[in-house]
Amino acid sequence: MSLAAIALFLLGFAASWVAGRYVRTGAAVIQGGAIGICGVAALLFGMPELWEENLTWALIALLIYGLIGALIFRSGQAARENAE
């Protein structure tokens, strides 16, 4: 895994939390788009050998990444609700 992949995965996680914490309307769309774009970009640019050699494991990695992103999004929403 390269530093580009790590940076893109972390960027997706950060965008998920920010969308959950600060965005009210359309937050789920923003979160889904950020996780999708950052996850695929991380696999294509940061780990191309995984993408080329074994598509099944790449899709499983994206699924797990999306589930973790959803948990981070929900924690951001909970923080927003507690702040109100």
PyMOL Python script that loads the backbone (N, CA, C, O; Angstrom):
from pymol import cmd

cmd.read_pdbstr("""\
ATOM      1  N   MET A   1       0.856  -1.168   0.000  1.00  0.00           N
ATOM      2  CA  MET A   1       0.000   0.000   0.000  1.00  0.00           C
ATOM      3  C   MET A   1       0.902   1.230   0.000  1.00  0.00           C
ATOM      4  O   MET A   1       1.845   1.321   0.785  1.00  0.00           O
ATOM      5  N   SER A   2       0.608   2.149  -0.867  1.00  0.00           N
ATOM      6  CA  SER A   2       1.428   3.346  -0.975  1.00  0.00           C
ATOM      7  C   SER A   2       0.846   4.480  -0.123  1.00  0.00           C
ATOM      8  O   SER A   2      -0.260   4.382   0.409  1.00  0.00           O
ATOM      9  N   LEU A   3       1.609   5.528  -0.019  1.00  0.00           N
ATOM     10  CA  LEU A   3       1.145   6.692   0.741  1.00  0.00           C
ATOM     11  C   LEU A   3      -0.050   7.356   0.062  1.00  0.00           C
ATOM     12  O   LEU A   3      -0.900   7.941   0.733  1.00  0.00           O
ATOM     13  N   ALA A   4      -0.117   7.268  -1.256  1.00  0.00           N
ATOM     14  CA  ALA A   4      -1.267   7.837  -1.966  1.00  0.00           C
ATOM     15  C   ALA A   4      -2.555   7.122  -1.561  1.00  0.00           C
ATOM     16  O   ALA A   4      -3.585   7.765  -1.358  1.00  0.00           O
ATOM     17  N   ALA A   5      -2.500   5.801  -1.444  1.00  0.00           N
ATOM     18  CA  ALA A   5      -3.690   5.039  -1.036  1.00  0.00           C
ATOM     19  C   ALA A   5      -4.100   5.410   0.383  1.00  0.00           C
ATOM     20  O   ALA A   5      -5.284   5.604   0.658  1.00  0.00           O
ATOM     21  N   ILE A   6      -3.145   5.507   1.268  1.00  0.00           N
ATOM     22  CA  ILE A   6      -3.447   5.868   2.660  1.00  0.00           C
ATOM     23  C   ILE A   6      -4.070   7.257   2.724  1.00  0.00           C
ATOM     24  O   ILE A   6      -5.056   7.470   3.430  1.00  0.00           O
ATOM     25  N   ALA A   7      -3.495   8.195   1.986  1.00  0.00           N
ATOM     26  CA  ALA A   7      -4.007   9.569   1.988  1.00  0.00           C
ATOM     27  C   ALA A   7      -5.429   9.617   1.434  1.00  0.00           C
ATOM     28  O   ALA A   7      -6.280  10.317   1.982  1.00  0.00           O
ATOM     29  N   LEU A   8      -5.694   8.888   0.364  1.00  0.00           N
ATOM     30  CA  LEU A   8      -7.036   8.900  -0.219  1.00  0.00           C
ATOM     31  C   LEU A   8      -8.058   8.216   0.688  1.00  0.00           C
ATOM     32  O   LEU A   8      -9.189   8.687   0.812  1.00  0.00           O
ATOM     33  N   PHE A   9      -7.670   7.120   1.316  1.00  0.00           N
ATOM     34  CA  PHE A   9      -8.590   6.470   2.264  1.00  0.00           C
ATOM     35  C   PHE A   9      -8.902   7.404   3.428  1.00  0.00           C
ATOM     36  O   PHE A   9     -10.061   7.524   3.825  1.00  0.00           O
ATOM     37  N   LEU A  10      -7.898   8.059   3.977  1.00  0.00           N
ATOM     38  CA  LEU A  10      -8.123   8.985   5.092  1.00  0.00           C
ATOM     39  C   LEU A  10      -8.945  10.191   4.667  1.00  0.00           C
ATOM     40  O   LEU A  10      -9.757  10.691   5.446  1.00  0.00           O
ATOM     41  N   LEU A  11      -8.743  10.664   3.441  1.00  0.00           N
ATOM     42  CA  LEU A  11      -9.544  11.772   2.928  1.00  0.00           C
ATOM     43  C   LEU A  11     -11.020  11.391   2.860  1.00  0.00           C
ATOM     44  O   LEU A  11     -11.887  12.197   3.198  1.00  0.00           O
ATOM     45  N   GLY A  12     -11.304  10.179   2.427  1.00  0.00           N
ATOM     46  CA  GLY A  12     -12.693   9.702   2.391  1.00  0.00           C
ATOM     47  C   GLY A  12     -13.297   9.603   3.783  1.00  0.00           C
ATOM     48  O   GLY A  12     -14.456   9.965   3.985  1.00  0.00           O
ATOM     49  N   PHE A  13     -12.514   9.114   4.746  1.00  0.00           N
ATOM     50  CA  PHE A  13     -13.001   9.047   6.125  1.00  0.00           C
ATOM     51  C   PHE A  13     -13.272  10.444   6.683  1.00  0.00           C
ATOM     52  O   PHE A  13     -14.283  10.664   7.349  1.00  0.00           O
ATOM     53  N   ALA A  14     -12.370  11.381   6.412  1.00  0.00           N
ATOM     54  CA  ALA A  14     -12.555  12.750   6.898  1.00  0.00           C
ATOM     55  C   ALA A  14     -13.792  13.392   6.261  1.00  0.00           C
ATOM     56  O   ALA A  14     -14.556  14.080   6.939  1.00  0.00           O
ATOM     57  N   ALA A  15     -13.985  13.169   4.976  1.00  0.00           N
ATOM     58  CA  ALA A  15     -15.161  13.723   4.301  1.00  0.00           C
ATOM     59  C   ALA A  15     -16.444  13.119   4.863  1.00  0.00           C
ATOM     60  O   ALA A  15     -17.457  13.809   4.969  1.00  0.00           O
ATOM     61  N   SER A  16     -16.410  11.854   5.220  1.00  0.00           N
ATOM     62  CA  SER A  16     -17.586  11.217   5.820  1.00  0.00           C
ATOM     63  C   SER A  16     -17.936  11.857   7.153  1.00  0.00           C
ATOM     64  O   SER A  16     -19.104  12.138   7.422  1.00  0.00           O
ATOM     65  N   TRP A  17     -16.940  12.086   7.981  1.00  0.00           N
ATOM     66  CA  TRP A  17     -17.217  12.673   9.287  1.00  0.00           C
ATOM     67  C   TRP A  17     -17.704  14.114   9.143  1.00  0.00           C
ATOM     68  O   TRP A  17     -18.648  14.521   9.821  1.00  0.00           O
ATOM     69  N   VAL A  18     -17.068  14.881   8.271  1.00  0.00           N
ATOM     70  CA  VAL A  18     -17.480  16.273   8.061  1.00  0.00           C
ATOM     71  C   VAL A  18     -18.905  16.335   7.521  1.00  0.00           C
ATOM     72  O   VAL A  18     -19.692  17.179   7.948  1.00  0.00           O
ATOM     73  N   ALA A  19     -19.245  15.448   6.586  1.00  0.00           N
ATOM     74  CA  ALA A  19     -20.615  15.430   6.050  1.00  0.00           C
ATOM     75  C   ALA A  19     -21.618  15.091   7.143  1.00  0.00           C
ATOM     76  O   ALA A  19     -22.690  15.692   7.206  1.00  0.00           O
ATOM     77  N   GLY A  20     -21.288  14.148   7.992  1.00  0.00           N
ATOM     78  CA  GLY A  20     -22.195  13.791   9.076  1.00  0.00           C
ATOM     79  C   GLY A  20     -22.307  14.865  10.133  1.00  0.00           C
ATOM     80  O   GLY A  20     -23.377  15.070  10.706  1.00  0.00           O
ATOM     81  N   ARG A  21     -21.221  15.546  10.392  1.00  0.00           N
ATOM     82  CA  ARG A  21     -21.182  16.527  11.484  1.00  0.00           C
ATOM     83  C   ARG A  21     -21.763  17.876  11.084  1.00  0.00           C
ATOM     84  O   ARG A  21     -22.472  18.500  11.874  1.00  0.00           O
ATOM     85  N   TYR A  22     -21.475  18.337   9.868  1.00  0.00           N
ATOM     86  CA  TYR A  22     -21.798  19.720   9.522  1.00  0.00           C
ATOM     87  C   TYR A  22     -22.852  19.896   8.427  1.00  0.00           C
ATOM     88  O   TYR A  22     -23.389  20.995   8.283  1.00  0.00           O
ATOM     89  N   VAL A  23     -23.162  18.880   7.667  1.00  0.00           N
ATOM     90  CA  VAL A  23     -24.105  19.024   6.557  1.00  0.00           C
ATOM     91  C   VAL A  23     -25.447  18.429   6.960  1.00  0.00           C
ATOM     92  O   VAL A  23     -25.514  17.311   7.470  1.00  0.00           O
ATOM     93  N   ARG A  24     -26.500  19.180   6.730  1.00  0.00           N
ATOM     94  CA  ARG A  24     -27.834  18.686   7.067  1.00  0.00           C
ATOM     95  C   ARG A  24     -28.532  18.103   5.832  1.00  0.00           C
ATOM     96  O   ARG A  24     -28.956  16.948   5.849  1.00  0.00           O
ATOM     97  N   THR A  25     -28.650  18.878   4.790  1.00  0.00           N
ATOM     98  CA  THR A  25     -29.372  18.454   3.595  1.00  0.00           C
ATOM     99  C   THR A  25     -28.405  17.796   2.615  1.00  0.00           C
ATOM    100  O   THR A  25     -27.411  18.402   2.215  1.00  0.00           O
ATOM    101  N   GLY A  26     -28.695  16.573   2.235  1.00  0.00           N
ATOM    102  CA  GLY A  26     -27.875  15.874   1.261  1.00  0.00           C
ATOM    103  C   GLY A  26     -26.600  15.280   1.818  1.00  0.00           C
ATOM    104  O   GLY A  26     -25.680  14.975   1.059  1.00  0.00           O
ATOM    105  N   ALA A  27     -26.525  15.109   3.122  1.00  0.00           N
ATOM    106  CA  ALA A  27     -25.305  14.602   3.742  1.00  0.00           C
ATOM    107  C   ALA A  27     -24.996  13.173   3.309  1.00  0.00           C
ATOM    108  O   ALA A  27     -23.834  12.827   3.094  1.00  0.00           O
ATOM    109  N   ALA A  28     -26.017  12.349   3.181  1.00  0.00           N
ATOM    110  CA  ALA A  28     -25.794  10.959   2.789  1.00  0.00           C
ATOM    111  C   ALA A  28     -25.252  10.862   1.359  1.00  0.00           C
ATOM    112  O   ALA A  28     -24.425  10.001   1.062  1.00  0.00           O
ATOM    113  N   VAL A  29     -25.716  11.737   0.489  1.00  0.00           N
ATOM    114  CA  VAL A  29     -25.231  11.745  -0.890  1.00  0.00           C
ATOM    115  C   VAL A  29     -23.765  12.170  -0.933  1.00  0.00           C
ATOM    116  O   VAL A  29     -22.959  11.574  -1.647  1.00  0.00           O
ATOM    117  N   ILE A  30     -23.433  13.188  -0.174  1.00  0.00           N
ATOM    118  CA  ILE A  30     -22.046  13.654  -0.119  1.00  0.00           C
ATOM    119  C   ILE A  30     -21.147  12.578   0.457  1.00  0.00           C
ATOM    120  O   ILE A  30     -20.057  12.334  -0.060  1.00  0.00           O
ATOM    121  N   GLN A  31     -21.591  11.941   1.513  1.00  0.00           N
ATOM    122  CA  GLN A  31     -20.795  10.886   2.136  1.00  0.00           C
ATOM    123  C   GLN A  31     -20.594   9.714   1.196  1.00  0.00           C
ATOM    124  O   GLN A  31     -19.479   9.208   1.070  1.00  0.00           O
ATOM    125  N   GLY A  32     -21.641   9.281   0.543  1.00  0.00           N
ATOM    126  CA  GLY A  32     -21.538   8.160  -0.390  1.00  0.00           C
ATOM    127  C   GLY A  32     -20.625   8.474  -1.561  1.00  0.00           C
ATOM    128  O   GLY A  32     -19.833   7.631  -1.982  1.00  0.00           O
ATOM    129  N   GLY A  33     -20.735   9.671  -2.081  1.00  0.00           N
ATOM    130  CA  GLY A  33     -19.867  10.077  -3.183  1.00  0.00           C
ATOM    131  C   GLY A  33     -18.414  10.169  -2.774  1.00  0.00           C
ATOM    132  O   GLY A  33     -17.524   9.735  -3.505  1.00  0.00           O
ATOM    133  N   ALA A  34     -18.177  10.736  -1.603  1.00  0.00           N
ATOM    134  CA  ALA A  34     -16.794  10.877  -1.126  1.00  0.00           C
ATOM    135  C   ALA A  34     -16.159   9.514  -0.878  1.00  0.00           C
ATOM    136  O   ALA A  34     -15.016   9.278  -1.271  1.00  0.00           O
ATOM    137  N   ILE A  35     -16.891   8.621  -0.232  1.00  0.00           N
ATOM    138  CA  ILE A  35     -16.364   7.280   0.025  1.00  0.00           C
ATOM    139  C   ILE A  35     -16.128   6.539  -1.285  1.00  0.00           C
ATOM    140  O   ILE A  35     -15.102   5.880  -1.456  1.00  0.00           O
ATOM    141  N   GLY A  36     -17.068   6.646  -2.199  1.00  0.00           N
ATOM    142  CA  GLY A  36     -16.928   5.963  -3.481  1.00  0.00           C
ATOM    143  C   GLY A  36     -15.744   6.469  -4.290  1.00  0.00           C
ATOM    144  O   GLY A  36     -14.927   5.681  -4.765  1.00  0.00           O
ATOM    145  N   ILE A  37     -15.654   7.764  -4.442  1.00  0.00           N
ATOM    146  CA  ILE A  37     -14.574   8.349  -5.236  1.00  0.00           C
ATOM    147  C   ILE A  37     -13.220   8.096  -4.589  1.00  0.00           C
ATOM    148  O   ILE A  37     -12.282   7.669  -5.262  1.00  0.00           O
ATOM    149  N   CYS A  38     -13.110   8.354  -3.300  1.00  0.00           N
ATOM    150  CA  CYS A  38     -11.821   8.173  -2.617  1.00  0.00           C
ATOM    151  C   CYS A  38     -11.409   6.702  -2.563  1.00  0.00           C
ATOM    152  O   CYS A  38     -10.227   6.390  -2.706  1.00  0.00           O
ATOM    153  N   GLY A  39     -12.352   5.811  -2.361  1.00  0.00           N
ATOM    154  CA  GLY A  39     -12.030   4.391  -2.297  1.00  0.00           C
ATOM    155  C   GLY A  39     -11.547   3.839  -3.623  1.00  0.00           C
ATOM    156  O   GLY A  39     -10.544   3.127  -3.682  1.00  0.00           O
ATOM    157  N   VAL A  40     -12.259   4.166  -4.681  1.00  0.00           N
ATOM    158  CA  VAL A  40     -11.847   3.688  -6.007  1.00  0.00           C
ATOM    159  C   VAL A  40     -10.525   4.330  -6.417  1.00  0.00           C
ATOM    160  O   VAL A  40      -9.661   3.658  -6.980  1.00  0.00           O
ATOM    161  N   ALA A  41     -10.360   5.615  -6.142  1.00  0.00           N
ATOM    162  CA  ALA A  41      -9.096   6.279  -6.483  1.00  0.00           C
ATOM    163  C   ALA A  41      -7.931   5.675  -5.709  1.00  0.00           C
ATOM    164  O   ALA A  41      -6.840   5.518  -6.255  1.00  0.00           O
ATOM    165  N   ALA A  42      -8.153   5.338  -4.446  1.00  0.00           N
ATOM    166  CA  ALA A  42      -7.087   4.722  -3.656  1.00  0.00           C
ATOM    167  C   ALA A  42      -6.681   3.375  -4.224  1.00  0.00           C
ATOM    168  O   ALA A  42      -5.498   3.037  -4.258  1.00  0.00           O
ATOM    169  N   LEU A  43      -7.664   2.610  -4.671  1.00  0.00           N
ATOM    170  CA  LEU A  43      -7.341   1.305  -5.256  1.00  0.00           C
ATOM    171  C   LEU A  43      -6.678   1.446  -6.624  1.00  0.00           C
ATOM    172  O   LEU A  43      -5.737   0.715  -6.932  1.00  0.00           O
ATOM    173  N   LEU A  44      -7.153   2.368  -7.435  1.00  0.00           N
ATOM    174  CA  LEU A  44      -6.594   2.511  -8.777  1.00  0.00           C
ATOM    175  C   LEU A  44      -5.194   3.126  -8.771  1.00  0.00           C
ATOM    176  O   LEU A  44      -4.312   2.672  -9.500  1.00  0.00           O
ATOM    177  N   PHE A  45      -4.991   4.148  -7.955  1.00  0.00           N
ATOM    178  CA  PHE A  45      -3.711   4.855  -7.965  1.00  0.00           C
ATOM    179  C   PHE A  45      -2.746   4.380  -6.887  1.00  0.00           C
ATOM    180  O   PHE A  45      -1.532   4.398  -7.091  1.00  0.00           O
ATOM    181  N   GLY A  46      -3.271   3.958  -5.748  1.00  0.00           N
ATOM    182  CA  GLY A  46      -2.408   3.570  -4.646  1.00  0.00           C
ATOM    183  C   GLY A  46      -2.093   2.089  -4.581  1.00  0.00           C
ATOM    184  O   GLY A  46      -1.034   1.696  -4.093  1.00  0.00           O
ATOM    185  N   MET A  47      -3.014   1.263  -5.075  1.00  0.00           N
ATOM    186  CA  MET A  47      -2.818  -0.187  -5.046  1.00  0.00           C
ATOM    187  C   MET A  47      -3.255  -0.818  -6.368  1.00  0.00           C
ATOM    188  O   MET A  47      -4.147  -1.667  -6.366  1.00  0.00           O
ATOM    189  N   PRO A  48      -2.662  -0.434  -7.482  1.00  0.00           N
ATOM    190  CA  PRO A  48      -3.121  -0.967  -8.773  1.00  0.00           C
ATOM    191  C   PRO A  48      -2.888  -2.462  -8.922  1.00  0.00           C
ATOM    192  O   PRO A  48      -3.613  -3.121  -9.667  1.00  0.00           O
ATOM    193  N   GLU A  49      -1.888  -3.015  -8.229  1.00  0.00           N
ATOM    194  CA  GLU A  49      -1.634  -4.451  -8.354  1.00  0.00           C
ATOM    195  C   GLU A  49      -2.784  -5.276  -7.777  1.00  0.00           C
ATOM    196  O   GLU A  49      -3.102  -6.341  -8.306  1.00  0.00           O
ATOM    197  N   LEU A  50      -3.408  -4.801  -6.703  1.00  0.00           N
ATOM    198  CA  LEU A  50      -4.563  -5.499  -6.142  1.00  0.00           C
ATOM    199  C   LEU A  50      -5.733  -5.452  -7.125  1.00  0.00           C
ATOM    200  O   LEU A  50      -6.418  -6.454  -7.334  1.00  0.00           O
ATOM    201  N   TRP A  51      -5.954  -4.297  -7.717  1.00  0.00           N
ATOM    202  CA  TRP A  51      -7.048  -4.110  -8.663  1.00  0.00           C
ATOM    203  C   TRP A  51      -6.863  -5.000  -9.897  1.00  0.00           C
ATOM    204  O   TRP A  51      -7.826  -5.574 -10.406  1.00  0.00           O
ATOM    205  N   GLU A  52      -5.616  -5.107 -10.373  1.00  0.00           N
ATOM    206  CA  GLU A  52      -5.341  -5.876 -11.594  1.00  0.00           C
ATOM    207  C   GLU A  52      -5.325  -7.384 -11.345  1.00  0.00           C
ATOM    208  O   GLU A  52      -5.794  -8.157 -12.181  1.00  0.00           O
ATOM    209  N   GLU A  53      -4.794  -7.797 -10.218  1.00  0.00           N
ATOM    210  CA  GLU A  53      -4.604  -9.219  -9.971  1.00  0.00           C
ATOM    211  C   GLU A  53      -5.839  -9.921  -9.422  1.00  0.00           C
ATOM    212  O   GLU A  53      -6.128 -11.055  -9.801  1.00  0.00           O
ATOM    213  N   ASN A  54      -6.562  -9.261  -8.540  1.00  0.00           N
ATOM    214  CA  ASN A  54      -7.678  -9.937  -7.897  1.00  0.00           C
ATOM    215  C   ASN A  54      -8.818  -8.951  -7.649  1.00  0.00           C
ATOM    216  O   ASN A  54      -8.856  -8.277  -6.620  1.00  0.00           O
ATOM    217  N   LEU A  55      -9.726  -8.876  -8.586  1.00  0.00           N
ATOM    218  CA  LEU A  55     -10.843  -7.944  -8.502  1.00  0.00           C
ATOM    219  C   LEU A  55     -11.763  -8.268  -7.326  1.00  0.00           C
ATOM    220  O   LEU A  55     -12.345  -7.361  -6.732  1.00  0.00           O
ATOM    221  N   THR A  56     -11.899  -9.527  -6.992  1.00  0.00           N
ATOM    222  CA  THR A  56     -12.769  -9.920  -5.878  1.00  0.00           C
ATOM    223  C   THR A  56     -12.286  -9.319  -4.566  1.00  0.00           C
ATOM    224  O   THR A  56     -13.086  -8.765  -3.811  1.00  0.00           O
ATOM    225  N   TRP A  57     -10.996  -9.418  -4.284  1.00  0.00           N
ATOM    226  CA  TRP A  57     -10.458  -8.853  -3.049  1.00  0.00           C
ATOM    227  C   TRP A  57     -10.532  -7.333  -3.056  1.00  0.00           C
ATOM    228  O   TRP A  57     -10.721  -6.720  -2.006  1.00  0.00           O
ATOM    229  N   ALA A  58     -10.387  -6.725  -4.213  1.00  0.00           N
ATOM    230  CA  ALA A  58     -10.509  -5.270  -4.308  1.00  0.00           C
ATOM    231  C   ALA A  58     -11.930  -4.832  -3.975  1.00  0.00           C
ATOM    232  O   ALA A  58     -12.126  -3.842  -3.270  1.00  0.00           O
ATOM    233  N   LEU A  59     -12.917  -5.561  -4.475  1.00  0.00           N
ATOM    234  CA  LEU A  59     -14.303  -5.217  -4.164  1.00  0.00           C
ATOM    235  C   LEU A  59     -14.640  -5.477  -2.702  1.00  0.00           C
ATOM    236  O   LEU A  59     -15.410  -4.726  -2.103  1.00  0.00           O
ATOM    237  N   ILE A  60     -14.079  -6.519  -2.128  1.00  0.00           N
ATOM    238  CA  ILE A  60     -14.277  -6.773  -0.697  1.00  0.00           C
ATOM    239  C   ILE A  60     -13.650  -5.644   0.127  1.00  0.00           C
ATOM    240  O   ILE A  60     -14.232  -5.199   1.116  1.00  0.00           O
ATOM    241  N   ALA A  61     -12.467  -5.184  -0.283  1.00  0.00           N
ATOM    242  CA  ALA A  61     -11.821  -4.061   0.414  1.00  0.00           C
ATOM    243  C   ALA A  61     -12.685  -2.805   0.317  1.00  0.00           C
ATOM    244  O   ALA A  61     -12.815  -2.069   1.295  1.00  0.00           O
ATOM    245  N   LEU A  62     -13.274  -2.553  -0.849  1.00  0.00           N
ATOM    246  CA  LEU A  62     -14.163  -1.400  -0.995  1.00  0.00           C
ATOM    247  C   LEU A  62     -15.415  -1.529  -0.126  1.00  0.00           C
ATOM    248  O   LEU A  62     -15.886  -0.537   0.431  1.00  0.00           O
ATOM    249  N   LEU A  63     -15.944  -2.716  -0.012  1.00  0.00           N
ATOM    250  CA  LEU A  63     -17.113  -2.946   0.835  1.00  0.00           C
ATOM    251  C   LEU A  63     -16.787  -2.650   2.296  1.00  0.00           C
ATOM    252  O   LEU A  63     -17.546  -1.960   2.977  1.00  0.00           O
ATOM    253  N   ILE A  64     -15.678  -3.165   2.769  1.00  0.00           N
ATOM    254  CA  ILE A  64     -15.271  -2.927   4.158  1.00  0.00           C
ATOM    255  C   ILE A  64     -14.991  -1.442   4.384  1.00  0.00           C
ATOM    256  O   ILE A  64     -15.366  -0.886   5.416  1.00  0.00           O
ATOM    257  N   TYR A  65     -14.333  -0.805   3.418  1.00  0.00           N
ATOM    258  CA  TYR A  65     -14.055   0.628   3.505  1.00  0.00           C
ATOM    259  C   TYR A  65     -15.353   1.432   3.579  1.00  0.00           C
ATOM    260  O   TYR A  65     -15.452   2.380   4.357  1.00  0.00           O
ATOM    261  N   GLY A  66     -16.336   1.059   2.780  1.00  0.00           N
ATOM    262  CA  GLY A  66     -17.621   1.744   2.811  1.00  0.00           C
ATOM    263  C   GLY A  66     -18.352   1.559   4.130  1.00  0.00           C
ATOM    264  O   GLY A  66     -18.976   2.497   4.626  1.00  0.00           O
ATOM    265  N   LEU A  67     -18.286   0.365   4.704  1.00  0.00           N
ATOM    266  CA  LEU A  67     -18.932   0.124   5.997  1.00  0.00           C
ATOM    267  C   LEU A  67     -18.275   0.935   7.114  1.00  0.00           C
ATOM    268  O   LEU A  67     -18.965   1.481   7.975  1.00  0.00           O
ATOM    269  N   ILE A  68     -16.963   1.012   7.099  1.00  0.00           N
ATOM    270  CA  ILE A  68     -16.264   1.823   8.098  1.00  0.00           C
ATOM    271  C   ILE A  68     -16.606   3.298   7.899  1.00  0.00           C
ATOM    272  O   ILE A  68     -16.816   4.027   8.868  1.00  0.00           O
ATOM    273  N   GLY A  69     -16.661   3.734   6.642  1.00  0.00           N
ATOM    274  CA  GLY A  69     -17.050   5.114   6.356  1.00  0.00           C
ATOM    275  C   GLY A  69     -18.450   5.425   6.842  1.00  0.00           C
ATOM    276  O   GLY A  69     -18.708   6.527   7.326  1.00  0.00           O
ATOM    277  N   ALA A  70     -19.361   4.466   6.720  1.00  0.00           N
ATOM    278  CA  ALA A  70     -20.726   4.668   7.213  1.00  0.00           C
ATOM    279  C   ALA A  70     -20.749   4.819   8.727  1.00  0.00           C
ATOM    280  O   ALA A  70     -21.502   5.639   9.253  1.00  0.00           O
ATOM    281  N   LEU A  71     -19.935   4.040   9.435  1.00  0.00           N
ATOM    282  CA  LEU A  71     -19.853   4.187  10.897  1.00  0.00           C
ATOM    283  C   LEU A  71     -19.308   5.553  11.288  1.00  0.00           C
ATOM    284  O   LEU A  71     -19.784   6.167  12.242  1.00  0.00           O
ATOM    285  N   ILE A  72     -18.319   6.021  10.558  1.00  0.00           N
ATOM    286  CA  ILE A  72     -17.750   7.344  10.838  1.00  0.00           C
ATOM    287  C   ILE A  72     -18.785   8.429  10.551  1.00  0.00           C
ATOM    288  O   ILE A  72     -18.889   9.399  11.301  1.00  0.00           O
ATOM    289  N   PHE A  73     -19.545   8.273   9.479  1.00  0.00           N
ATOM    290  CA  PHE A  73     -20.615   9.208   9.137  1.00  0.00           C
ATOM    291  C   PHE A  73     -21.658   9.262  10.245  1.00  0.00           C
ATOM    292  O   PHE A  73     -22.087  10.346  10.641  1.00  0.00           O
ATOM    293  N   ARG A  74     -22.065   8.107  10.746  1.00  0.00           N
ATOM    294  CA  ARG A  74     -23.056   8.061  11.829  1.00  0.00           C
ATOM    295  C   ARG A  74     -22.519   8.695  13.113  1.00  0.00           C
ATOM    296  O   ARG A  74     -23.275   9.330  13.849  1.00  0.00           O
ATOM    297  N   SER A  75     -21.229   8.531  13.387  1.00  0.00           N
ATOM    298  CA  SER A  75     -20.673   9.173  14.587  1.00  0.00           C
ATOM    299  C   SER A  75     -20.656  10.682  14.427  1.00  0.00           C
ATOM    300  O   SER A  75     -20.850  11.410  15.400  1.00  0.00           O
ATOM    301  N   GLY A  76     -20.426  11.157  13.218  1.00  0.00           N
ATOM    302  CA  GLY A  76     -20.512  12.606  12.973  1.00  0.00           C
ATOM    303  C   GLY A  76     -21.925  13.130  13.155  1.00  0.00           C
ATOM    304  O   GLY A  76     -22.122  14.220  13.692  1.00  0.00           O
ATOM    305  N   GLN A  77     -22.908  12.358  12.708  1.00  0.00           N
ATOM    306  CA  GLN A  77     -24.297  12.747  12.912  1.00  0.00           C
ATOM    307  C   GLN A  77     -24.660  12.762  14.392  1.00  0.00           C
ATOM    308  O   GLN A  77     -25.375  13.656  14.845  1.00  0.00           O
ATOM    309  N   ALA A  78     -24.179  11.791  15.141  1.00  0.00           N
ATOM    310  CA  ALA A  78     -24.442  11.748  16.573  1.00  0.00           C
ATOM    311  C   ALA A  78     -23.807  12.938  17.276  1.00  0.00           C
ATOM    312  O   ALA A  78     -24.400  13.505  18.193  1.00  0.00           O
ATOM    313  N   ALA A  79     -22.621  13.316  16.860  1.00  0.00           N
ATOM    314  CA  ALA A  79     -21.971  14.491  17.455  1.00  0.00           C
ATOM    315  C   ALA A  79     -22.755  15.760  17.159  1.00  0.00           C
ATOM    316  O   ALA A  79     -22.858  16.638  18.015  1.00  0.00           O
ATOM    317  N   ARG A  80     -23.311  15.864  15.949  1.00  0.00           N
ATOM    318  CA  ARG A  80     -24.121  17.025  15.609  1.00  0.00           C
ATOM    319  C   ARG A  80     -25.396  17.068  16.439  1.00  0.00           C
ATOM    320  O   ARG A  80     -25.792  18.132  16.915  1.00  0.00           O
ATOM    321  N   GLU A  81     -26.045  15.912  16.615  1.00  0.00           N
ATOM    322  CA  GLU A  81     -27.280  15.870  17.401  1.00  0.00           C
ATOM    323  C   GLU A  81     -27.027  16.193  18.862  1.00  0.00           C
ATOM    324  O   GLU A  81     -27.854  16.841  19.503  1.00  0.00           O
ATOM    325  N   ASN A  82     -25.892  15.750  19.400  1.00  0.00           N
ATOM    326  CA  ASN A  82     -25.556  16.057  20.796  1.00  0.00           C
ATOM    327  C   ASN A  82     -25.220  17.530  20.980  1.00  0.00           C
ATOM    328  O   ASN A  82     -25.454  18.089  22.052  1.00  0.00           O
ATOM    329  N   ALA A  83     -24.675  18.162  19.948  1.00  0.00           N
ATOM    330  CA  ALA A  83     -24.310  19.574  20.045  1.00  0.00           C
ATOM    331  C   ALA A  83     -25.527  20.481  19.998  1.00  0.00           C
ATOM    332  O   ALA A  83     -25.487  21.608  20.490  1.00  0.00           O
ATOM    333  N   GLU A  84     -26.601  19.993  19.412  1.00  0.00           N
ATOM    334  CA  GLU A  84     -27.822  20.824  19.301  1.00  0.00           C
ATOM    335  C   GLU A  84     -28.585  20.772  20.537  1.00  0.00           C
ATOM    336  O   GLU A  84     -29.638  21.402  20.639  1.00  0.00           O
TER     337      GLU A  84
END
""", "prot")
cmd.dss("prot")
cmd.show_as("cartoon", "prot")
cmd.util.cbc("prot")
cmd.orient("prot")
